[in-house]
Amino acid sequence: MPTIHPVVDEGLGNSAYLAELGDGRALVVDPARDPTPYLALARWRRLRIAYAVETHLHADFLTGSRELAAVGAQVLAPRASRLGFAHRGLEDGQEVDLGGLTLRVLATPGHAPEHVSYLLLDDRRPVALFSGGALLVGTVARTDLVGPGLTGPLARAAYRSLHQRLLPLPDGLGVYPTHGAGSFCSAPVEGERTTTIGAERRQNRLLAADEDTFVAELSAGFGSYPPYFLRLRDRNRVGPELLGSDWRVLPLLPTDRVRDHLAGGGVLVDARPVAAFAASHIPGAISIALRPQFASWLGWLVEDTRPLVFVLDEDQDRGELARQCRTIGYDQLAGELAGGMAAWRAAALPDAQLPLVEAEQLGDQPGVVLDVRQASEVADGHLPGALAVELGALAGDRLPAELPRGRLAVMCAHGERAMTAASLLERAGHQQLRVVHGGPQDWRRATGQALVRP
């Protein structure tokens, strides 16, 4: 059995895999744009990455296959992807001799029309299945990311892929999906990221359904997703630009440059923690706290064509911020405010505040509670009388008509998304805003009152 190393992006909910081929070489399945973790792992294991393998055109991140090709890897991808950069296009049933091991292509359309899975064979014995989005832990990846007219046909294709190509494989075969917990491409029911054919046969309720029920239940689980998903398939087909040597560097910008940026309609993203933004921030800044989910919300709320300026605390990781931005194709990183908010205040420039309140304090002051969690979260329980509007619906110039103009207490599960929502509302002219530190479960525990379920 070859050694397989997962490389997990917790924020996007995805896993790439580095598989050792047993002869000093390795292959990487579905690498993300930054090649650093794969190259570092290969160096540690004294391996050369010989292959970069793609299961499909990704909608949620830019591929790293071009980066690995630049250091000597051969790119393997579905022929139907029609990649615009050097690769070996593969079709159903083809096999690639890896020198002792064999990689067999299984056409598994569903999550995407061109989707393939890869069966790794050792002496003709199946030892691993790299399933991409065709089979996940407890579920199947969504089929609505290519186009609305293809959602139903792709769901039926996913059913056939499972029952004709994957479920006949041995029960003990390890399954290594690309998408997992936290990915907007899926909605896994478990936190595990790998599984086996047998475990899915026993536990994955979608696999026990007939085709019509499968399509209905799969489609019923589709929630909203970031609009950048609509752009990345095409960028991955063409091939993302190579990163170069200084892609992690954020230029330092003096306060007058930042003011000019704002005056010209530029976007200012404040990536500091929620409490710091609440205490003092630049009017018009969008709060997106730097955490594993930073990229998802940046891609949901900000256009990728607009230059970005950032506000950061001194101890925050600039390289991690740049990595997350570039992973989803945000390359116009103009820089960061030199000296942070201390420099802004030292220049006697205006700042703003957004008060934080604890969940148990909500009953002390009148106003509407605005719950900005995803619809699936709200369905699990919300405060009585709360108005539910997903955070993603607050992006753009036109806010939802149902938003009241009076006092609003903005809530999510912890506070980060609520602060992002409040910053968007503040930009749009809303006043009398408060941000809840905590979520519905904190309110329930503090008050002893029950949450409402639709």
BASE-417821 format. One line per 3 residues: number of its first residue (from 0); their letters; for each residue x, y, z of N, C-alpha, C. Coordinates in steps of 0.2 Angstrom, whole numbers. Atoms other than C-alpha are relative to their C-alpha. Layout:
// residues N
NUM = a = X Y Z X Y Z X Y Z  ...
END
This chain:
// residues 454
0 = mpt = 4 -6 0 0 0 0 4 6 0  -4 -6 0 8 17 -5 -2 4 6  1 -5 -5 9 30 8 -3 6 -3
3 = ihp = 4 -5 3 -4 44 5 0 5 5  0 -6 -5 -2 61 14 -5 5 -2  5 -6 1 -17 73 15 3 7 1
6 = vvd = -2 -7 -1 -14 91 13 -6 4 0  6 -3 -1 -29 100 20 -1 8 0  2 -7 0 -36 118 17 -6 0 4
9 = egl = 6 0 -4 -47 120 32 -5 5 -2  4 -5 2 -54 136 26 -5 -2 -5  4 2 6 -60 130 9 -3 -7 1
12 = gns = 3 7 -1 -64 112 16 2 -5 -5  -3 4 5 -53 104 3 6 -4 2  -6 3 -1 -40 91 3 4 -2 -7
15 = ayl = -4 2 5 -26 88 -9 4 -7 3  -3 6 -3 -16 71 -8 7 0 -4  -7 2 2 3 67 -10 0 -7 1
18 = ael = -1 7 -1 5 49 -14 7 -2 -2  -7 2 1 22 41 -13 0 -6 -5  0 5 6 26 30 -29 4 -6 2
21 = gdg = -4 5 -2 39 20 -20 7 -1 -4  -6 -1 3 53 25 -31 4 6 0  -3 -7 -1 58 42 -25 -4 5 -3
24 = ral = 4 -5 4 44 50 -35 -7 0 4  7 -1 -3 26 56 -30 -4 3 -5  5 -4 3 10 62 -37 -4 4 5
27 = vvd = 4 -4 -4 -1 76 -31 -7 0 -3  7 0 3 -20 75 -33 -3 7 2  4 -6 -1 -30 91 -35 4 5 4
30 = par = -4 -5 -4 -16 103 -29 -3 7 0  2 -7 0 -21 121 -24 6 4 -3  -5 -4 4 -12 136 -32 7 1 3
33 = dpt = -6 -1 -4 1 138 -18 4 -7 0  -4 6 0 14 124 -21 4 -2 6  -4 0 -6 23 127 -5 -1 -7 4
36 = pyl = 1 6 -5 15 113 6 2 -7 -4  -1 6 4 17 100 -8 8 -1 -1  -7 0 1 35 104 -11 4 -1 6
39 = ala = -4 1 -6 40 105 7 -1 -7 2  1 7 -2 32 88 10 4 -5 -4  -4 4 4 41 81 -4 7 0 2
42 = rwr = -7 -1 -3 58 88 2 1 -4 6  0 3 -6 54 81 19 1 -8 -1  0 8 1 51 63 12 5 -2 -6
45 = rlr = -5 1 5 65 65 -1 -3 -3 -6  4 2 6 53 64 -16 1 5 -5  1 -5 6 52 72 -33 -7 -1 -2
48 = iay = 7 0 2 34 77 -38 0 -1 -7  0 2 7 32 68 -55 -6 2 -3  6 -1 3 14 71 -58 -5 4 4
51 = ave = 6 -4 -3 0 84 -54 -6 -3 -3  6 4 3 -17 75 -56 -6 4 1  6 -3 -1 -33 84 -59 -6 -4 -1
54 = thl = 6 4 1 -50 76 -56 -6 4 -4  5 -4 3 -60 91 -63 2 7 0  -1 -8 0 -61 110 -67 -3 2 7
57 = had = 2 -2 -7 -62 117 -49 -3 7 -1  3 -7 -1 -74 131 -45 2 4 6  -1 -4 -6 -69 135 -28 8 1 2
60 = flt = -7 -2 -1 -50 136 -29 4 0 -7  -5 1 6 -36 139 -43 5 -6 1  -5 6 0 -26 124 -47 7 2 1
63 = gsr = -7 -1 0 -8 122 -43 4 -4 -5  -4 5 5 -4 110 -57 5 4 -4  -4 -4 4 4 124 -67 7 1 4
66 = ela = -6 -1 -5 16 128 -52 4 -6 0  -4 6 -1 21 110 -50 3 -2 -7  -3 2 6 23 108 -69 6 4 -1
69 = avg = -5 -5 1 35 123 -68 7 -3 3  -5 3 -3 46 112 -57 1 -7 -2  -1 6 2 45 97 -67 -5 -6 0
72 = aqv = 5 5 -1 29 88 -64 -4 0 -7  5 1 6 18 81 -79 -7 1 3  7 -1 -2 0 87 -78 -4 -6 -3
75 = lap = 5 5 2 -13 73 -79 -7 3 1  6 -3 -1 -31 79 -82 -5 -3 -5  5 2 5 -48 74 -90 1 3 -7
78 = ras = -1 -3 7 -46 76 -109 -6 5 -1  6 -4 1 -64 84 -108 1 7 3  -1 -6 -3 -57 98 -97 3 6 -5
81 = rlg = -3 -5 5 -48 106 -113 4 5 3  -5 -4 -3 -34 113 -103 4 4 -5  -4 -4 5 -25 128 -111 7 0 2
84 = fah = -7 0 -1 -8 123 -104 2 -7 0  -2 6 1 3 108 -106 -2 -5 5  2 5 -4 -4 92 -100 -1 -6 -4
87 = rgl = 2 6 3 -9 74 -104 -7 -1 1  7 1 -1 -27 72 -107 -2 -7 0  2 7 -1 -35 56 -101 -7 -1 -1
90 = edg = 7 2 1 -51 47 -105 -2 -6 4  2 5 -3 -61 34 -97 3 -7 -2  -3 6 1 -52 17 -95 7 0 -1
93 = qev = -7 -1 1 -35 24 -99 4 -1 7  -4 1 -6 -21 19 -87 7 3 -2  -6 -3 0 -5 28 -83 5 -4 4
96 = dlg = -5 4 -3 11 17 -79 4 5 5  -3 -4 -5 18 25 -63 7 -3 2  -6 4 -2 32 12 -62 -1 -4 6
99 = glt = 2 5 -6 26 -2 -51 -7 1 2  7 -2 -1 9 7 -48 -3 2 -7  4 -2 6 -4 11 -61 -6 4 3
102 = lrv = 6 -5 -2 -17 25 -61 -5 -1 -6  5 2 5 -33 20 -70 -6 6 1  5 -5 1 -46 33 -76 -7 -3 0
105 = lat = 7 2 0 -64 31 -71 -4 6 -1  4 -5 1 -76 43 -79 -6 0 5  6 0 -5 -88 49 -65 -3 7 -1
108 = pgh = 4 -6 1 -98 64 -72 -5 1 6  5 -2 -5 -109 73 -59 1 6 3  -2 -6 -3 -101 86 -49 2 5 -6
111 = ape = -2 -4 6 -94 92 -66 -1 -5 -6  1 5 6 -97 85 -84 6 -4 -1  -6 4 2 -79 81 -86 4 -4 5
114 = hvs = -3 3 -6 -76 74 -69 2 -7 -1  -3 7 -1 -65 58 -67 2 -1 7  -3 2 -6 -60 48 -52 6 -4 -3
117 = yll = -6 4 2 -43 39 -52 1 -6 5  -1 6 -4 -41 21 -46 8 -1 0  -7 1 -1 -23 18 -39 1 -8 1
120 = ldd = 0 7 0 -18 0 -43 8 -2 2  -7 3 -2 -3 -10 -35 0 -7 -2  0 7 2 0 -26 -45 -7 -2 -2
123 = rrp = 7 1 3 -17 -24 -53 -5 0 6  5 0 -6 -25 -23 -35 -2 7 2  2 -6 -2 -35 -8 -31 2 2 7
126 = val = -2 -1 -7 -27 1 -16 -2 7 2  2 -7 -2 -34 19 -16 -5 3 -6  4 -4 5 -48 29 -25 0 7 2
129 = fsg = 1 -8 0 -46 48 -28 -6 2 -3  7 -1 3 -64 52 -30 -2 7 -1  1 -7 1 -63 71 -31 -7 2 3
132 = gal = 7 -1 -3 -82 76 -29 -5 -5 -2  4 5 2 -89 60 -36 -3 -4 6  2 3 -6 -90 52 -18 3 3 6
135 = lvg = -2 -3 -6 -88 61 -2 -1 -4 6  2 3 -6 -89 57 16 -7 1 2  7 -1 -2 -108 54 19 -4 4 -5
138 = tva = 4 -3 4 -113 63 4 3 0 -7  -3 -1 6 -109 68 -14 0 8 -2  -1 -7 1 -103 85 -21 -6 2 -4
141 = rtd = 6 -3 4 -116 97 -28 1 0 -7  0 0 7 -121 97 -46 -2 6 -3  3 -6 2 -127 115 -48 5 5 -2
144 = lvg = -5 -5 1 -110 124 -51 2 1 -7  -2 -1 7 -109 122 -70 -5 5 -3  6 -4 3 -126 130 -75 -6 -3 2
147 = pgl = 7 2 -2 -144 129 -70 -3 -5 -4  3 5 4 -149 119 -85 3 -7 0  -3 7 0 -137 105 -81 0 -3 7
150 = tgp = 1 3 -7 -141 103 -62 -3 -6 0  3 6 0 -153 90 -65 3 -6 -3  -3 5 3 -145 80 -78 7 -2 3
153 = lar = -6 1 -3 -128 81 -69 -2 -4 7  2 4 -6 -137 74 -53 -1 -7 -2  1 7 2 -143 59 -63 7 -3 -2
156 = aay = -6 3 2 -126 57 -70 4 -2 6  -3 2 -6 -119 57 -52 -2 -6 3  3 7 -2 -131 43 -48 3 -6 -3
159 = rsl = -3 5 4 -125 33 -62 7 -1 1  -7 1 -2 -107 36 -58 1 -4 6  -1 4 -6 -109 30 -41 -1 -7 -1
162 = hqr = 3 7 0 -119 14 -45 4 -4 -5  -3 4 6 -110 9 -61 8 0 1  -7 0 0 -92 14 -57 3 0 6
165 = llp = -4 -1 -6 -88 17 -39 -3 -6 5  2 5 -5 -99 5 -28 1 -7 -2  -2 7 1 -94 -11 -37 7 -1 2
168 = lpd = -7 0 -3 -76 -7 -30 0 -4 7  -1 3 -6 -70 -17 -15 -2 4 6  2 -3 -6 -78 -13 2 6 3 4
171 = glg = -5 -3 -4 -61 -10 10 4 5 -3  -4 -5 4 -54 2 -3 -1 7 3  0 -6 -3 -49 18 4 -2 6 -5
174 = vyp = 3 -6 4 -58 34 -3 3 6 2  -3 -6 -2 -49 50 -4 -3 6 -4  4 -5 4 -61 64 -9 4 7 1
177 = thg = -2 -7 0 -56 82 -13 -4 5 4  4 -5 -4 -70 91 -5 -2 -4 6  2 3 -6 -75 89 13 -3 5 4
180 = ags = 4 -4 -5 -82 97 29 3 7 -1  -2 -7 1 -82 116 26 0 2 -7  0 -2 7 -83 116 7 -7 2 -2
183 = fcs = 7 -2 3 -97 125 -1 -1 -4 -6  1 5 5 -95 112 -15 -4 -6 3  3 5 -3 -103 100 -3 -3 1 7
186 = apv = 3 -1 -7 -112 98 14 1 -7 4  -1 6 -3 -104 83 22 -3 -1 7  4 1 -6 -113 75 37 5 -2 6
189 = ege = -5 2 -5 -97 70 46 6 4 -1  -6 -4 1 -80 78 50 6 -3 -3  -5 4 3 -70 64 43 1 2 -7
192 = rtt = -1 -2 7 -61 68 27 2 -6 -5  -1 6 5 -57 50 20 -5 -5 3  5 5 -2 -68 35 20 2 -7 -4
195 = tig = -1 6 4 -70 18 12 -6 -2 -4  6 1 4 -82 11 -1 -5 -4 5  4 4 -4 -89 -1 12 -4 5 5
198 = aer = 3 -5 -5 -92 13 25 -5 4 -3  5 -4 4 -101 24 12 -6 -5 -2  5 4 1 -111 9 7 -5 -1 6
201 = rqn = 4 1 -6 -117 7 25 -3 6 3  2 -6 -4 -119 25 31 -2 6 -5  1 -5 4 -121 36 16 -8 -1 -3
204 = rll = 7 1 2 -140 38 14 -2 1 -7  1 -2 7 -139 45 -3 1 -7 -5  -2 6 4 -132 28 -9 -5 -5 0
207 = aad = 6 5 -1 -147 18 -3 -6 2 -4  6 -2 3 -159 29 -13 -1 -2 -7  1 1 7 -167 26 -30 2 6 -3
210 = edt = -3 -6 4 -162 38 -44 -4 6 1  4 -6 -1 -177 50 -42 1 2 7  -1 -2 -7 -175 50 -23 7 3 1
213 = fva = -7 -3 0 -156 53 -25 0 7 -2  0 -7 3 -159 68 -36 -4 5 4  4 -4 -4 -172 75 -25 3 2 6
216 = els = -4 -1 -6 -162 73 -9 6 4 -1  -6 -3 2 -146 79 -17 -1 7 -1  2 -7 2 -154 95 -24 -3 4 6
219 = agf = 3 -4 -6 -163 99 -8 5 2 5  -6 -3 -5 -146 101 1 4 5 -3  -4 -5 3 -140 114 -11 -1 7 4
222 = gsy = 1 -6 -2 -137 130 -2 3 5 -4  -3 -6 4 -130 147 -8 7 -2 0  -7 1 1 -112 148 -14 3 6 -2
225 = ppy = -3 -7 2 -99 162 -17 0 1 -7  0 -1 8 -101 170 -34 7 -1 -3  -7 1 3 -82 168 -37 0 -7 -3
228 = flr = 1 7 3 -87 150 -41 -1 0 -7  2 -1 7 -94 156 -57 6 2 -5  -6 -2 4 -77 162 -63 6 -5 0
231 = lrd = -6 4 0 -64 149 -58 0 -6 -4  0 5 5 -69 135 -69 4 2 -6  -3 -2 6 -64 145 -84 7 2 1
234 = rnr = -7 -2 -1 -48 152 -76 4 -6 1  -4 6 0 -43 134 -72 1 -3 -6  -1 3 7 -46 129 -90 6 3 -3
237 = vgp = -5 -4 3 -35 143 -96 7 -2 3  -6 1 -4 -22 140 -82 1 7 4  -2 -7 -4 -19 153 -68 7 2 -1
240 = ell = -7 -3 1 -4 164 -70 5 -3 6  -5 2 -5 12 158 -61 1 5 5  0 -5 -6 14 166 -44 6 4 0
243 = gsd = -6 -4 -1 32 172 -45 3 -1 6  -4 1 -6 44 175 -31 -2 4 6  2 -4 -5 36 189 -21 -7 1 1
246 = wrv = 7 -1 0 18 185 -21 -3 0 7  3 -1 -7 16 185 -2 1 7 3  -1 -7 -3 22 203 0 -5 5 -1
249 = lpl = 5 -6 0 10 217 4 4 6 0  -3 -7 -1 17 234 0 -3 4 5  3 -4 -5 16 246 14 -2 7 -3
252 = lpt = 3 -6 3 5 261 9 -1 6 6  2 -5 -5 5 278 19 -7 2 0  7 -1 -1 -11 285 25 -3 4 -6
255 = drv = 2 -4 6 -12 298 10 -2 -5 -6  1 5 5 -11 283 -2 -7 -4 1  6 3 -2 -25 274 7 -6 4 -1
258 = rdh = 6 -5 1 -36 289 7 -1 1 -7  1 -1 8 -33 291 -12 -4 -6 -2  3 6 2 -38 273 -14 -7 0 2
261 = lag = 7 0 -1 -54 275 -5 -4 5 -4  3 -5 4 -58 291 -14 -1 -2 -7  1 3 7 -56 282 -30 -4 -6 -1
264 = ggv = 4 5 1 -68 269 -26 3 -7 2  -3 6 -2 -56 256 -20 -3 -3 6  3 4 -6 -60 242 -7 5 0 5
267 = lvd = -5 0 -6 -52 243 10 -3 -6 4  2 6 -4 -53 226 19 4 0 7  -3 0 -7 -50 226 38 0 -7 2
270 = arp = -1 7 -1 -43 209 42 1 -1 8  -1 1 -7 -41 212 61 -5 -4 3  5 3 -4 -50 203 74 -6 4 1
273 = vaa = 6 -4 -1 -68 208 78 0 5 5  -1 -5 -5 -64 217 94 4 6 -2  -4 -5 2 -51 227 86 -4 5 -5
276 = faa = 4 -3 5 -63 232 72 -5 4 4  6 -3 -4 -77 236 84 3 6 4  -2 -6 -4 -66 248 94 2 6 -4
279 = shi = -2 -5 4 -59 258 80 1 -3 -7  -1 2 7 -60 256 61 -1 6 -5  1 -5 5 -59 267 45 -7 0 -3
282 = pga = 7 0 3 -76 272 39 0 -2 -7  0 3 6 -80 262 24 3 -6 -1  -4 7 0 -69 247 28 -5 -6 1
285 = isi = 4 6 -1 -76 230 26 4 -5 5  -3 4 -5 -72 219 41 -1 -8 -2  0 7 1 -67 201 36 6 -2 4
288 = alr = -6 2 -4 -56 194 50 4 -6 -3  -5 5 3 -41 184 45 -1 -6 4  1 7 -3 -45 166 49 -1 -5 -6
291 = pqf = 0 5 5 -46 150 39 -6 1 -5  6 -2 5 -63 156 31 1 6 -4  -1 -7 3 -56 173 25 -1 0 -7
294 = asw = 1 0 7 -55 168 7 -7 -1 -2  7 1 2 -73 162 6 -4 6 0  4 -6 0 -80 178 12 2 6 -4
297 = lgw = -3 -5 5 -68 189 2 -3 -1 -7  3 2 6 -74 179 -13 -7 1 -1  7 -1 1 -92 181 -9 -2 7 0
300 = lve = 2 -6 -1 -92 199 -5 3 6 -4  -4 -5 3 -79 208 -15 2 -2 -7  -2 1 7 -76 209 -34 7 -1 -1
303 = dtr = -7 2 1 -60 201 -40 4 5 -4  -3 -5 5 -57 216 -52 2 6 4  -1 -6 -3 -55 229 -39 7 -1 5
306 = plv = -6 0 -5 -38 233 -30 -2 0 7  2 1 -7 -38 228 -12 6 3 4  -4 -3 -5 -30 238 2 -2 -3 7
309 = fvl = 2 4 -6 -29 229 19 2 4 6  -3 -3 -6 -28 235 37 1 -7 5  -2 6 -4 -19 222 49 3 2 6
312 = ded = -4 -1 -6 -13 221 66 7 -2 -1  -7 1 1 6 220 68 2 -8 0  -2 7 -1 6 201 73 -4 -4 -5
315 = qdr = 4 4 4 -5 195 59 4 -2 -6  -4 3 5 2 184 45 -2 2 -7  1 -2 7 3 193 29 1 -5 -5
318 = gel = -1 5 5 9 178 19 -6 -4 0  7 4 0 -7 168 25 -5 4 -4  5 -4 4 -18 183 19 1 -1 -7
321 = arq = -1 0 8 -10 183 2 -1 -7 -3  2 7 3 -11 164 0 -7 -1 -1  7 1 0 -29 164 4 -3 4 -6
324 = crt = 2 -4 5 -32 179 -8 1 -4 -7  -2 2 6 -22 171 -22 -3 -7 -2  2 6 1 -29 154 -20 -7 0 -3
327 = igy = 6 -1 4 -46 160 -26 0 5 -5  -1 -5 6 -39 172 -39 0 7 1  0 -7 -2 -38 188 -30 7 2 0
330 = dql = -8 -2 1 -21 195 -37 1 7 1  -1 -7 0 -24 214 -36 1 2 7  -1 -2 -7 -17 216 -19 5 6 0
333 = age = -3 -6 0 -12 234 -18 5 2 6  -5 -1 -5 -4 234 -1 -4 0 7  3 -1 -6 -8 237 17 2 7 3
336 = lag = -1 -7 -3 -10 253 28 7 -1 4  -6 0 -4 8 256 35 -2 3 7  1 -2 -7 7 257 54 -7 -2 2
339 = gma = 7 2 -2 -11 251 54 -4 5 3  4 -5 -3 -24 260 64 3 5 4  -4 -5 -4 -11 268 75 2 6 -4
342 = awr = -3 -5 5 -4 277 60 -6 5 -2  6 -4 3 -22 282 54 -2 5 6  3 -4 -5 -27 289 71 6 6 2
345 = aaa = -5 -5 -1 -10 298 73 0 6 -5  1 -5 5 -14 307 57 -6 4 1  6 -3 -1 -30 313 65 -5 -1 -5
348 = lpd = 5 2 5 -41 305 52 -6 -3 4  7 2 -3 -59 300 56 0 -8 1  1 7 -1 -62 283 63 -8 -1 2
351 = aql = 7 1 -2 -79 274 68 1 -6 4  0 6 -5 -84 261 81 -7 -4 -2  6 4 0 -97 247 81 0 -4 6
354 = plv = 0 3 -7 -102 241 98 -2 -7 0  1 7 -1 -101 223 103 -4 -1 7  4 2 -6 -114 215 115 0 -7 1
357 = eae = 0 8 -1 -115 198 123 -7 -2 -2  6 3 2 -129 187 117 -6 1 6  5 0 -5 -138 187 134 -2 7 1
360 = qlg = 2 -7 -1 -139 206 133 -5 3 -5  4 -2 6 -150 206 118 -7 2 3  6 -1 -3 -166 207 129 0 7 3
363 = dqp = 0 -6 -3 -160 223 137 -2 6 -4  1 -6 5 -162 235 122 -5 -2 -5  5 1 5 -176 236 109 4 -1 -7
366 = gvv = -3 0 6 -172 232 91 -1 -7 -3  0 7 3 -172 218 78 6 -3 0  -6 4 1 -160 204 78 0 -3 -7
369 = ldv = -1 2 7 -153 201 61 5 -6 0  -3 6 0 -147 183 59 3 -1 -7  -3 0 6 -134 182 45 3 -7 -2
372 = rqa = -3 6 2 -130 164 45 -3 -3 -6  3 3 6 -133 152 31 -7 -3 2  7 2 -1 -151 146 29 0 -7 4
375 = sev = 0 7 -3 -146 128 34 1 1 8  -2 -1 -7 -139 135 51 -6 3 3  6 -3 -3 -155 145 54 -5 -5 1
378 = adg = 5 5 -1 -166 130 51 1 -4 6  -1 4 -6 -157 122 66 -2 3 6  2 -3 -5 -163 135 77 2 8 0
381 = hlp = -2 -7 0 -164 154 79 -4 4 5  4 -4 -5 -170 168 91 -7 1 -2  7 -2 2 -188 171 92 -1 7 -3
384 = gal = 1 -7 4 -193 186 80 6 2 -4  -6 -2 4 -176 186 72 -1 0 -7  0 -1 7 -174 192 54 6 -4 -3
387 = ave = -5 4 3 -164 179 44 2 3 -7  -2 -2 7 -154 186 29 7 -2 0  -7 3 1 -138 177 23 5 6 -1
390 = lga = -5 -5 1 -122 187 24 1 1 -7  -2 -1 7 -119 184 6 -5 5 -4  6 -4 3 -136 193 2 1 8 1
393 = lag = -2 -7 -2 -128 209 9 5 3 -5  -5 -3 5 -115 211 -5 -3 4 -5  3 -4 6 -117 224 -19 -3 6 3
396 = drl = 2 -6 -1 -125 240 -20 -7 0 3  7 0 -2 -143 235 -17 -1 -5 6  1 4 -6 -147 228 1 -8 -3 -1
399 = pae = 7 3 0 -163 217 3 -5 5 3  6 -5 -2 -179 227 4 -2 -2 7  3 1 -6 -184 218 20 4 3 6
402 = lpr = -4 -3 -5 -170 226 30 -3 6 3  2 -6 -3 -177 238 43 6 5 1  -5 -5 -1 -168 255 45 1 2 7
405 = grl = -1 -2 -7 -169 256 64 5 -4 3  -5 4 -4 -159 247 78 0 -7 -3  -2 7 2 -151 231 72 5 -3 4
408 = avm = -5 4 -3 -142 218 82 2 -5 -4  -2 5 5 -132 208 70 3 -6 3  -2 6 -3 -129 190 74 2 -6 -5
411 = cah = -2 6 4 -120 174 67 1 -5 5  -2 5 -5 -113 159 76 5 2 6  -6 -3 -4 -98 168 84 1 7 1
414 = ger = -1 -8 0 -96 186 79 3 2 -6  -4 -2 5 -85 186 64 -5 2 -6  5 -1 6 -99 185 50 -4 6 2
417 = amt = 5 -5 -2 -110 197 60 4 7 0  -4 -6 0 -96 210 61 1 2 -8  -1 -1 7 -93 208 42 -7 3 -3
420 = aas = 6 -3 3 -112 211 39 -1 7 3  1 -7 -3 -112 226 51 4 5 -4  -4 -5 4 -98 234 41 -3 1 -7
423 = lle = 3 -2 6 -107 232 25 -6 4 1  6 -4 -1 -123 239 32 2 7 2  -2 -7 -1 -113 254 39 2 3 -6
426 = rag = -2 -3 6 -105 257 22 -6 2 -4  6 -1 4 -123 257 15 -4 6 4  3 -6 -3 -128 271 28 -4 -2 6
429 = hqq = 4 2 -6 -136 261 42 3 2 6  -2 -2 -6 -135 267 59 -3 -4 6  3 3 -6 -139 261 77 1 -8 -1
432 = lrv = -2 7 1 -130 244 73 4 -2 7  -4 4 -6 -124 232 87 2 -7 -3  -2 7 2 -114 216 84 0 -4 6
435 = vhg = 0 5 -6 -117 201 95 6 -4 0  -6 5 -1 -102 192 102 -3 -6 2  3 7 -1 -108 174 101 -6 -1 -4
438 = gpq = 5 2 5 -123 166 93 -6 -3 4  6 2 -3 -140 158 96 1 -5 6  -1 5 -5 -133 144 106 2 3 7
441 = dwr = -2 -4 -6 -125 156 118 -6 4 3  6 -3 -3 -141 165 120 -5 -5 3  4 5 -3 -150 149 123 2 -2 7
444 = rat = -3 2 -6 -138 144 137 -1 6 5  0 -5 -5 -138 161 145 -7 2 2  7 -2 -2 -157 164 145 -4 -6 2
447 = gqa = 4 5 -2 -163 147 147 -6 -1 -5  6 1 4 -176 150 133 2 -4 -7  0 5 5 -179 139 118 1 4 -7
450 = lvr = -1 -3 7 -173 143 100 -6 -3 -4  5 1 5 -186 143 86 2 -4 -6  -1 4 6 -186 130 72 -6 1 -5
453 = p = 6 -1 5 -196 133 56 -4 -7 0
END
